[in-house]
Amino acid sequence: MYQNQIHLHYPETPRPLESQSDRARAIAIDVASIRMQGAEPVPQFFRIAERYVAGELSIEQFTAAIDGLRRNHAAGAGA
């Protein structure tokens, strides 16, 4: 998921964010946190995040897509 590591901070039970600005702010905070750790999200993360912010994906769909991205990245790193 990230160039150097795979790590996202989600609450145990993510609450749906009602507004587009709330979702955008949550993504911006996650990205800033990742960058502070010295990693950079891969482009696929941003494409998924854009769909979530736009309301095309629910929090459950977003989380599942990110989990799939992590699995794919981990499988590629182990190859």
N, C-alpha and C positions, 0 to 999 in steps of 0.2 A: 504494500500500500504506500509506503514511503520509501524514499531512496535509501535511507539508512536503517529504518526500523518500522515496525508496525505497532502502532499504539494510538488508540483514541480513547478519550475520557467520556464515558456515558454514565448517567445515573443508573442505578440498578433497574429501576422501572422508568424509562424515559416518558416524560409527559408530552402529549402533543402540544406543539406551539401553535397558537391560533393564527397569528398574523405572519405575513411574509417577512416583515421587518424583524420579528422575533426569531424566525428561523434563520434569516441571514446573519443576525447578530450571534446566534449560537454557533453557526459554522465559522464565522470570523474568529470567535474565541477559541474554538478547537484548532483552527489553522495557526493562530498565534502561539498557542501552547506547544504545538508540534514543532514550530520553527524555533521556539525558545530552547527546545531540546536538541537542536542542531539537525533536525530532519526536515525534509520537504515532501509534502504530499505529491503523489504522482498525478498526472493529468486525468486519469480515470476517476480519481476521487472528486476532482472539481466538476466533472461532467455529472456524476451522481448527485453531488451536493446542489448543483444548479437545478436539477429536477426536483429535489426535495424543497428547496427554497421557493420555487415556482408553484409548489402545491401539487405537482404531478405525482409525487410519491408520498405516502404516509410515513410516519416515523418508523413503523414496523417494516415497511418496504425499504426505506433508506438503510435501516440497521441491517437487514438481510443482505442488501446489495454490498454494503461495506464489509460484512462478514465474508461474503463470497470473494470480494476483492482481496481480503487478507489471506484467505485459503489459497487463491490462485497465486498470490505473491509468494507465500510460504512454499508452495509446491515448486514454483520456478526457482526459488533460492536454494532449494534442496536438490535440484537437478544437476 
